[in-house]
C-alpha cells in the first residue's frame, strides 16, 4: 500500500460522496454491506489491474479500450502509446471513465479528468520520477523508450464507486 493517511482520507471522502450522490437505483445495488472502504480498496487493487477505459472522439462518439491500470496513492494511473487513438482523444478531451471488473466479485467505476504525467513538451508531473521508477520496475527498464514511446496519465476522479458483494473473496 503506497497511500498516505491523507490519500486514504481523500479517497474515503470521494467514495462516500459518490455513493451518497448516486441515483436511488445504484444505491439499491451498492450499499455499506457490499462496498469497500478506501483502505480495503487500496489493499485489493495492487499490481496491474486491467481497465476498460472510455474516451470520446471528436464527433462525440464513445470509444472503449483496454489499459494497464495501477492504483497508486488512491488514483488510477495508466499508459498507452503516444500514437494510440486514446492518446489523441485524451489530448484534446481529457474527461475519461474507467472500470475495473473481476467477474462478479469486484467492480470499481471511476469518472474524472486525466492529467499527462510525462508530456513530450513541457514539465513532467512533480512525482513523475517516482512513478517512472515504479513503472520501470514493474515492466522492465528497457521495455519502452520511456521518453518518446509511451504517455502516462493519472485519472483525477470526481466520482468513484465500488461493488464487492463478498469482501472475503477479495482477500489478497
Secondary structure, DSSP 8 states (H G I E B T S, - for coil): ----HHHHHHHHHHHHHHHHTS-HHHHHH--TTSS--HHHHHHHS-SEEEEEEEEE-TTS-EEEEEEEEEEETTEEEEEEETTSHHHHHHHH--EEEEEEEETTTEEEEEEEEEEESS-SSS---TTHHHHHHHHHHHH-TTSS-TTTTEEEEEEEEEEEEEE-S-GGGG--
